Amino acid sequence: MKPFEHVRAERVEQALAASARHPRAQYLAGGTNLVDLMKLGVADPPLLVDIGRLPFDSVEETPDGGLGIGATVRNSDLAAHPLVRTRYPVLSQALLSGASPQLRNAATTGGNLLQRTRCPYFQDVSHACNKREPGTGCPARDGVHRDLAVLGHSPHCVATHPSDMAVALAALDARVHLLGPDGARVVPLTDFHRLPGDRPDRDTVIRPGELITEVVLPPPAGNSAYRKARDRASYAFALASVAAVLDVADGRVRRAALAFGGLAHRPWRARAAEEVLHGAPADEETFRRAVDAELEAARPLRDNGFKVPLARGLAVRVLTDLVAAS
């Protein structure tokens, strides 16, 4: 076991000051992913700053009718919250489709956004991995990649982001509130996670020492739903998933937001599909045309081309069901 220091922060200022002591310090909340990575030897932070006692554990309505979600709110509590279940069902459904009940009881909102890929080469330190050690290569491209990316990947990395919650938040236009040595800032969720490019070791735009304090949702903008395809019925990561928000009036799409999970290095907001949907008839033909416009950008590898028709079918079904339920 590699030794590390542990500090339990009682105040936000104490957490920031403790983190500033070492450039590789990490914040610890539920620890459902970070502790696993430490056991595997993938992560070896010299300092863990425990933020479990900071005042980020509430879910509150915002003045404009949106929702503020504290960074340490547990996934299970968020999924069961009455305002989430009634106003943002896509978020509740996404949370309940992820992990196991035991993990949801420990995992937090901020930690969920910061979780690392489950690519087997990243998790196994006996293999090369550009995400773990830049410049060593990406054996997944020619190796085991059935579960990996078909959109937005690069020669340096084909990993996927594992979160279900983040896909729903991308479709909901969530904003991530951050606090760090340079003060506070707000980043749209769709800009928070990065595509790999030539720096696959950087999953997000978070800066050293920054702490997620809150995720804020705008007021609901339509009916919403989440659907996920996976190898087994529970406790499995997405092969493909879809989060959709749809507002229909007089048989036409007034507003649509669509995001895919399991297909890319980050939650994939489907802007091309949304462009086709806007103002178009709310029918299956339109939905197929819109989703095809988005998935034209897919570049499957040898063994994961099945993800493209899988994602297409999921998206069309979710949109069709939302129209039927409206």
Secondary structure as the mmCIF struct_conf table of DSSP 4:
data_model
#
loop_
_struct_conf.conf_type_id
_struct_conf.id
_struct_conf.beg_label_comp_id
_struct_conf.beg_label_asym_id
_struct_conf.beg_label_seq_id
_struct_conf.end_label_comp_id
_struct_conf.end_label_asym_id
_struct_conf.end_label_seq_id
STRN STRN1 GLU A 5 ARG A 8
BEND BEND1 GLU A 10 ARG A 11
HELX_RH_AL_P HELX_RH_AL_P1 VAL A 12 SER A 19
TURN_TY1_P TURN_TY1_P1 ALA A 20 ARG A 21
TURN_TY1_P TURN_TY1_P2 PRO A 23 ARG A 24
STRN STRN2 GLN A 26 LEU A 28
BEND BEND2 ALA A 29 GLY A 30
TURN_TY1_P TURN_TY1_P3 THR A 32 ASN A 33
HELX_RH_AL_P HELX_RH_AL_P2 LEU A 34 LEU A 40
TURN_TY1_P TURN_TY1_P4 GLY A 41 GLY A 41
BEND BEND3 VAL A 42 VAL A 42
BEND BEND4 PRO A 46 PRO A 46
STRN STRN3 LEU A 47 ASP A 50
TURN_TY1_P TURN_TY1_P5 GLY A 52 ARG A 53
BEND BEND5 LEU A 54 PRO A 55
STRN STRN4 VAL A 59 GLU A 61
TURN_TY1_P TURN_TY1_P6 PRO A 63 ASP A 64
BEND BEND6 GLY A 65 GLY A 65
STRN STRN5 LEU A 67 GLY A 70
TURN_TY1_P TURN_TY1_P7 ALA A 71 THR A 72
STRN STRN6 ARG A 74 ARG A 74
HELX_RH_AL_P HELX_RH_AL_P3 ASN A 75 ALA A 80
HELX_RH_AL_P HELX_RH_AL_P4 PRO A 82 ARG A 87
HELX_RH_AL_P HELX_RH_AL_P5 PRO A 89 LEU A 96
TURN_TY1_P TURN_TY1_P8 SER A 97 SER A 97
BEND BEND7 GLY A 98 ALA A 99
HELX_RH_AL_P HELX_RH_AL_P6 PRO A 101 ARG A 104
TURN_TY1_P TURN_TY1_P9 ASN A 105 ALA A 106
STRN STRN7 THR A 108 THR A 108
HELX_RH_AL_P HELX_RH_AL_P7 THR A 109 LEU A 114
HELX_LH_PP_P HELX_LH_PP_P1 GLN A 115 THR A 117
HELX_RH_AL_P HELX_RH_AL_P8 PRO A 120 GLN A 123
TURN_TY1_P TURN_TY1_P10 VAL A 125 SER A 126
BEND BEND8 HIS A 127 HIS A 127
TURN_TY1_P TURN_TY1_P11 ASN A 130 ARG A 132
BEND BEND9 GLU A 133 GLU A 133
TURN_TY1_P TURN_TY1_P12 PRO A 134 GLY A 135
BEND BEND10 THR A 136 THR A 136
HELX_RH_3T_P HELX_RH_3T_P1 PRO A 139 ARG A 141
TURN_TY1_P TURN_TY1_P13 ASP A 142 ASP A 142
BEND BEND11 GLY A 143 VAL A 144
TURN_TY1_P TURN_TY1_P14 ARG A 146 ASP A 147
BEND BEND12 LEU A 148 LEU A 148
BEND BEND13 VAL A 150 GLY A 152
STRN STRN8 SER A 154 SER A 154
TURN_TY1_P TURN_TY1_P15 PRO A 155 HIS A 156
STRN STRN9 CYS A 157 CYS A 157
BEND BEND14 ASP A 164 ASP A 164
HELX_RH_AL_P HELX_RH_AL_P9 MET A 165 ALA A 171
TURN_TY1_P TURN_TY1_P16 LEU A 172 ASP A 173
STRN STRN10 ARG A 175 GLY A 180
TURN_TY1_P TURN_TY1_P17 PRO A 181 ASP A 182
STRN STRN11 GLY A 183 PRO A 188
HELX_RH_AL_P HELX_RH_AL_P10 LEU A 189 PHE A 192
STRN STRN12 HIS A 193 HIS A 193
TURN_TY1_P TURN_TY1_P18 GLY A 197 ASP A 198
TURN_TY1_P TURN_TY1_P19 PRO A 200 ASP A 201
STRN STRN13 THR A 204 THR A 204
HELX_LH_PP_P HELX_LH_PP_P2 ILE A 206 ARG A 207
TURN_TY1_P TURN_TY1_P20 PRO A 208 GLY A 209
STRN STRN14 LEU A 211 LEU A 217
HELX_LH_PP_P HELX_LH_PP_P3 PRO A 218 PRO A 218
BEND BEND15 PRO A 219 PRO A 219
HELX_LH_PP_P HELX_LH_PP_P4 PRO A 220 PRO A 220
BEND BEND16 GLY A 222 GLY A 222
STRN STRN15 ASN A 223 ALA A 229
BEND BEND17 ASP A 231 TYR A 235
BEND BEND18 LEU A 239 LEU A 239
STRN STRN16 ALA A 240 ALA A 249
TURN_TY1_P TURN_TY1_P21 ASP A 250 GLY A 251
STRN STRN17 ARG A 252 GLY A 261
BEND BEND19 GLY A 262 ARG A 266
STRN STRN18 TRP A 268 ARG A 269
HELX_RH_AL_P HELX_RH_AL_P11 ARG A 271 LEU A 277
TURN_TY1_P TURN_TY1_P22 HIS A 278 GLY A 279
BEND BEND20 ALA A 280 ALA A 280
STRN STRN19 PRO A 281 PRO A 281
BEND BEND21 ASP A 283 ASP A 283
HELX_RH_AL_P HELX_RH_AL_P12 GLU A 284 LEU A 295
TURN_TY1_P TURN_TY1_P23 GLU A 296 ALA A 297
TURN_TY1_P TURN_TY1_P24 ARG A 302 ASP A 303
TURN_TY1_P TURN_TY1_P25 GLY A 305 PHE A 306
HELX_RH_AL_P HELX_RH_AL_P13 LYS A 307 ALA A 325
#
